[in-house]
Amino acid sequence: MVSNKFIFLNIYMTNLTIKLPDDKYTRLEQMAKYRNTTMSLLLEEIYIKALVEFDAYTHFLSRATQGKVEKGLAILDKLDNHFGKV
């Protein structure tokens, strides 16, 4: 028995136009083809990574303003001792 169930989500999307030099566009096309995906999905992956990085950075800044400098430096020294200085 086949059931036809549909879930309707209210997802609002905005279009974005990006101007890129031809060589960069061509490289993105090649990258998408290499990954066997579409340009839209490739760009989605790229912007999601950028947003996660930004969220981590802003979270770090928020936490850093609430902490104690001495404690933070002690933790960094501990990491340097364990992993070695770069």
Rosetta silent file (secondary structure, phi, psi, omega in degrees, C-alpha in Angstrom):
SEQUENCE: MVSNKFIFLNIYMTNLTIKLPDDKYTRLEQMAKYRNTTMSLLLEEIYIKALVEFDAYTHFLSRATQGKVEKGLAILDKLDNHFGKV
SCORE:     score description
SCORE:     0.000 S_00000001
   1 L     0.000  128.472 -179.615    0.000    0.000    0.000 S_00000001
   2 L  -100.135  129.182  179.473    1.440    3.367   -1.007 S_00000001
   3 L  -107.040  130.817  176.824    0.720    6.320    1.192 S_00000001
   4 L  -102.916   94.944  178.324    0.836    9.822   -0.192 S_00000001
   5 L  -113.755  134.534 -179.855    1.698   12.043    2.730 S_00000001
   6 L  -122.544  140.537  174.052    2.912   15.546    2.201 S_00000001
   7 L  -114.836  123.559  179.576    4.491   17.906    4.649 S_00000001
   8 L  -103.404  123.532  178.770    4.232   21.545    3.772 S_00000001
   9 L  -111.379  141.314  174.146    6.828   23.804    5.284 S_00000001
  10 L   -89.293   91.048  178.890    6.761   27.553    5.178 S_00000001
  11 L  -111.431  119.053  179.119   10.279   28.187    3.991 S_00000001
  12 L  -100.639  131.618 -178.150   10.959   31.654    2.761 S_00000001
  13 L  -125.244  150.105  178.412   13.961   32.114    0.552 S_00000001
  14 L  -116.200  138.730  175.477   15.651   35.167   -0.812 S_00000001
  15 L   -81.871  146.271  179.646   17.429   35.348   -4.122 S_00000001
  16 L  -134.232  129.775  176.321   20.976   36.620   -4.155 S_00000001
  17 L  -107.111  128.399 -179.329   22.917   37.791   -7.158 S_00000001
  18 L  -118.794  130.451  175.009   26.691   37.636   -6.910 S_00000001
  19 L   -94.007  122.266 -179.239   29.034   39.235   -9.375 S_00000001
  20 L  -126.741  147.033  170.118   32.130   37.104   -9.859 S_00000001
  21 L   -62.209  148.992 -176.588   35.030   37.336  -12.253 S_00000001
  22 H   -55.030  -39.566 -177.840   34.669   34.749  -15.007 S_00000001
  23 H   -65.882  -36.964  179.040   37.691   32.756  -13.834 S_00000001
  24 H   -70.248  -39.657  177.511   36.300   32.390  -10.298 S_00000001
  25 H   -61.384  -44.113  179.511   32.899   31.360  -11.646 S_00000001
  26 H   -61.938  -41.757  178.846   34.550   28.761  -13.876 S_00000001
  27 H   -64.380  -39.507  177.018   36.533   27.398  -10.930 S_00000001
  28 H   -65.436  -39.867  176.083   33.351   27.108   -8.831 S_00000001
  29 H   -59.599  -45.069  179.329   31.641   25.308  -11.720 S_00000001
  30 H   -62.692  -41.456  179.626   34.570   22.879  -11.924 S_00000001
  31 H   -63.216  -44.088  178.807   34.475   22.347   -8.170 S_00000001
  32 H   -62.170  -43.668  179.135   30.741   21.613   -8.220 S_00000001
  33 H   -63.078  -42.595  179.496   31.200   19.184  -11.100 S_00000001
  34 H   -61.272  -38.231  179.862   34.096   17.473   -9.303 S_00000001
  35 L   -85.799    0.743  179.361   31.931   17.058   -6.187 S_00000001
  36 L    56.926   49.779  179.883   29.016   15.879   -8.324 S_00000001
  37 L  -140.268  178.039  178.427   26.726   18.598   -7.010 S_00000001
  38 L   -92.650  163.858  176.200   25.035   21.755   -8.192 S_00000001
  39 H   -61.215  -40.542 -179.211   26.363   25.282   -7.904 S_00000001
  40 H   -60.811  -45.861 -179.880   23.531   26.106   -5.493 S_00000001
  41 H   -68.654  -36.010  177.088   24.397   23.234   -3.158 S_00000001
  42 H   -63.513  -47.495  179.596   28.112   24.013   -3.357 S_00000001
  43 H   -66.018  -34.056  175.726   27.513   27.657   -2.445 S_00000001
  44 H   -61.423  -44.484  178.205   25.137   26.579    0.324 S_00000001
  45 H   -60.361  -42.808 -178.407   27.903   24.420    1.802 S_00000001
  46 H   -65.276  -46.335 -177.228   30.358   27.323    1.589 S_00000001
  47 H   -72.887  -29.316  176.030   28.072   29.863    3.242 S_00000001
  48 H   -65.268  -42.933  177.125   27.017   27.419    5.968 S_00000001
  49 H   -61.283  -41.267  179.599   30.685   26.873    6.869 S_00000001
  50 H   -64.614  -40.540  179.361   31.248   30.643    6.932 S_00000001
  51 H   -68.036  -38.644  177.383   28.223   31.170    9.201 S_00000001
  52 H   -63.542  -42.901  178.196   29.322   28.399   11.590 S_00000001
  53 H   -61.990  -43.661  178.791   32.782   29.961   11.760 S_00000001
  54 H   -63.502  -42.856  178.812   31.251   33.390   12.452 S_00000001
  55 H   -62.059  -41.456  178.757   28.972   31.947   15.150 S_00000001
  56 H   -64.357  -41.207 -179.961   31.935   30.245   16.841 S_00000001
  57 H   -64.425  -46.956 -179.368   33.926   33.474   16.721 S_00000001
  58 H   -67.053  -34.587  175.808   31.135   35.601   18.196 S_00000001
  59 H   -64.179  -43.125  178.188   30.502   32.944   20.867 S_00000001
  60 H   -60.278  -46.446 -179.802   34.218   33.001   21.731 S_00000001
  61 H   -61.498  -41.328  178.644   34.194   36.806   21.981 S_00000001
  62 H   -61.705  -45.553  179.399   31.126   36.710   24.185 S_00000001
  63 H   -67.997  -36.417 -177.906   32.704   34.144   26.485 S_00000001
  64 H   -64.142  -34.396 -179.671   36.056   35.950   26.497 S_00000001
  65 H   -72.473  -17.527 -178.325   34.478   39.109   27.867 S_00000001
  66 H   -96.482  -12.860 -174.093   33.020   37.137   30.778 S_00000001
  67 L   -92.650 -177.829  178.587   36.174   35.250   31.725 S_00000001
  68 L  -106.391  130.760 -176.453   39.310   36.008   33.645 S_00000001
  69 H   -58.336  -45.258 -177.710   42.439   36.815   31.675 S_00000001
  70 H   -60.701  -41.815 -179.835   44.755   34.938   34.052 S_00000001
  71 H   -66.204  -42.349  178.614   42.662   31.776   33.854 S_00000001
  72 H   -63.193  -43.421  178.387   42.525   31.945   30.054 S_00000001
  73 H   -65.240  -35.828  178.069   46.285   32.449   29.764 S_00000001
  74 H   -64.685  -40.510  178.287   46.871   29.540   32.144 S_00000001
  75 H   -65.487  -42.500  178.097   44.736   27.277   29.970 S_00000001
  76 H   -63.135  -40.250  176.290   46.620   28.394   26.842 S_00000001
  77 H   -61.607  -40.910  178.338   49.948   27.695   28.603 S_00000001
  78 H   -61.383  -43.401  178.154   48.673   24.238   29.539 S_00000001
  79 H   -65.097  -41.884  177.790   47.756   23.564   25.885 S_00000001
  80 H   -60.361  -42.298  179.466   51.166   24.832   24.729 S_00000001
  81 H   -65.183  -35.931 -177.703   52.892   22.520   27.186 S_00000001
  82 H   -77.855  -46.482 -174.157   50.818   19.553   26.087 S_00000001
  83 H   -99.654  -13.063 -176.724   50.858   20.082   22.312 S_00000001
  84 L    89.516  149.609  179.799   53.950   22.250   21.935 S_00000001
  85 L   -76.760  145.916 -179.822   54.133   25.807   20.770 S_00000001
  86 L   -96.035    0.000    0.000   53.462   26.556   17.127 S_00000001
